[in-house]
Amino acid sequence: MYLDDYKRWMDTELEDPALTEELKGIAGKDDEIKDRFAVALKFGTAGLRGVLGAGSNRMNIYVVRQATQGLANWVKTQGGSQLVAISYDSRINSDVFAKTAASVLAANGIKVRIYDALMPVPALSFATRYYQANAGIMVTASHNPAKYNGYKAYGPDGCQMTDEAADIVYAEIQKTDILTGAKVMDFEAGIKEGLIEYVGDDCKEALYQAIEARSVRPGICAASGLKLVYSPLNGSGLVPVTRVLKDIGITDVTIVPEQQYPDGHFPTCPYPNPEIFEALRLGLELAEKTGADLMLATDPDADRVGIAMKCPDGSYELVSGNEMGVLLLDYICAGRIEKGTMPKNPVAVKSIVSTPLADAVAKNYGVELRSVLTGFKWIGDQIAKLEAAGEADRFIFGFEESYGYLAGPYVRDKDAIIGSMLICEMAAYYRSIGSSIKQRLEEIYEKYGRYLNKVDSFEFPGLSGMDKMAGIMDGLRQNPPAKIGDYAVVKVTDYKKPEETGLPAANVLVYKLEGGAEVIVRPSGTEPKIKTYFTTLGKDLAEAQVQKDALAAAIAPIFE
Ligand SMILES: O=P(O)(O)OC[C@H]1O[C@H](O)[C@H](O)[C@@H](O)[C@@H]1O
């Protein structure tokens, strides 16, 4: 019963006095108590994510200890190095939770390699592989608002944990008492005993080398005169991104001063998500002031990067994740073919909800494009399959419309460091031939057709929201629409039927429409939302937009 749990926490001398204060403050407030204690944060394949605070349904040292004990129990069954790599970003308590996790692992006799300062997701994925760890932990809530934190869990290949492993960890967590069940030792004692070690400079340097080795046109940036504005959005991107940019010869970089240094309160951008215009606003203003060619922003754990580009008329335009995915794919393919560095039978990977324009581009260059379910781990999974066949280098690029990119097998999650490097390199290259990213994008549309990709989301908060979303998806399955607006549905693909898609079952419906447009409906895996993805094609943007608007208006009532 949640009131009993509340009382138990109140009666316990908690090590974090802020938690006790919070609990005292909610005395007698049933809703507040229920919200914190009625359920526990669920540990899934992406680990944990929740609001900071007291209780089993919040992110705090006790939830982190319990989760890490669960993870430790699983690690102990795995053999191998008996080591876990840990990193963290700039969020409130990220460093505390990272050390808390290290202390639990060490108390269980498991070795730890932890970064001595914040480092992003790709660095954690890299360290996990570098040290042949059994698992990796990244303390972050990615691009969520400041009141959140979380814990991304990785398997030995540096990819987010598999369902099987996460299920075992979850079962172990449930066997562990939240306040007293985890073994804990002092962090400094763990260091003294040699159980906890910091990640070495060799590992850090090896990551930068691995990234820089994937440069398509090495040396192109040094003489390019590219002018850049960069914002780490007060997260972990500053050190690694500026280091790599410096190495490749980009010297004219202005950092958005308010967003330069780590600050988990994200004072100037409440949603530090490069998908959202508001997060890019300060960077954009600075780009306009300095006349930069390009503005980049990485999210707090630096796995996503968003950009604005300067257009030939001097205005700035945001580039969507789909557009950047296509631009990078095109740049990598053309460049590697020109340089003679294209591997045999090259493979690129995208998610099923990312733009089909990528299929056309890949086909043009003779690249096999594989489509996988949403979640970058499925892209990592494809790299693992190639690696198992001794062919990891066939993987040239992976992307998702949600601003995640990766251009090599050295890590297994999206990497905004290499994303930033290749975006700059691409801008420098186009500049060197008298073109620009904007111009190249227009050429791509000219060649393959004016694709427009848009996502509309419908929120369904709270417990009843889950039921509503399930009801809507069931309704669509029971009464499949014959038309969306004026467009006949010519094919429905239901990803709940693996026999039809060749992919694991997923709650996704794809409607192919007369004339070539496509509408996809799926509940988000990370937020209480149903997402609708539109691909329309027109002779120009205006025409594609008209069709998108018509389709969106026709389908919206289903979600109201
Ligand atoms: O659409 P969602 O299920 O909310 O997922 C959106 C994105 O969330 C996270 O960032 C995952 O790492 C991505 O792989 C995924 O594309």
The ligand as an SDF file (V2000), in Angstrom:
LIG
                    3D

 16 16  0  0  0  0  0  0  0  0999 V2000
    8.9940    7.7170  -31.0880 O   0  0  0  0  0  0  0  0  0  0  0  0
    9.5340    7.2890  -29.7490 P   0  0  0  0  0  0  0  0  0  0  0  0
    9.2040    5.8840  -29.4310 O   0  0  0  0  0  0  0  0  0  0  0  0
    9.1450    8.2650  -28.6890 O   0  0  0  0  0  0  0  0  0  0  0  0
   11.0970    7.3220  -29.8830 O   0  0  0  0  0  0  0  0  0  0  0  0
   11.7970    8.4500  -30.3160 C   0  0  0  0  0  0  0  0  0  0  0  0
   13.2720    8.2360  -30.0730 C   0  0  0  0  0  0  0  0  0  0  0  0
   13.4640    8.0810  -28.6890 O   0  0  0  0  0  0  0  0  0  0  0  0
   14.7820    7.8500  -28.2410 C   0  0  0  0  0  0  0  0  0  0  0  0
   15.5700    8.9550  -28.5170 O   0  0  0  0  0  0  0  0  0  0  0  0
   15.3540    6.6280  -28.9020 C   0  0  0  0  0  0  0  0  0  0  0  0
   16.7010    6.4640  -28.5410 O   0  0  0  0  0  0  0  0  0  0  0  0
   15.2510    6.7900  -30.3940 C   0  0  0  0  0  0  0  0  0  0  0  0
   15.7550    5.6530  -31.0070 O   0  0  0  0  0  0  0  0  0  0  0  0
   13.8210    7.0330  -30.8020 C   0  0  0  0  0  0  0  0  0  0  0  0
   13.7440    7.2770  -32.1780 O   0  0  0  0  0  0  0  0  0  0  0  0
  1  2  2  0
  2  3  1  0
  2  4  1  0
  2  5  1  0
  5  6  1  0
  6  7  1  0
  7  8  1  0
  7 15  1  0
  8  9  1  0
  9 10  1  0
  9 11  1  0
 11 12  1  0
 11 13  1  0
 13 14  1  0
 13 15  1  0
 15 16  1  0
M  END
$$$$
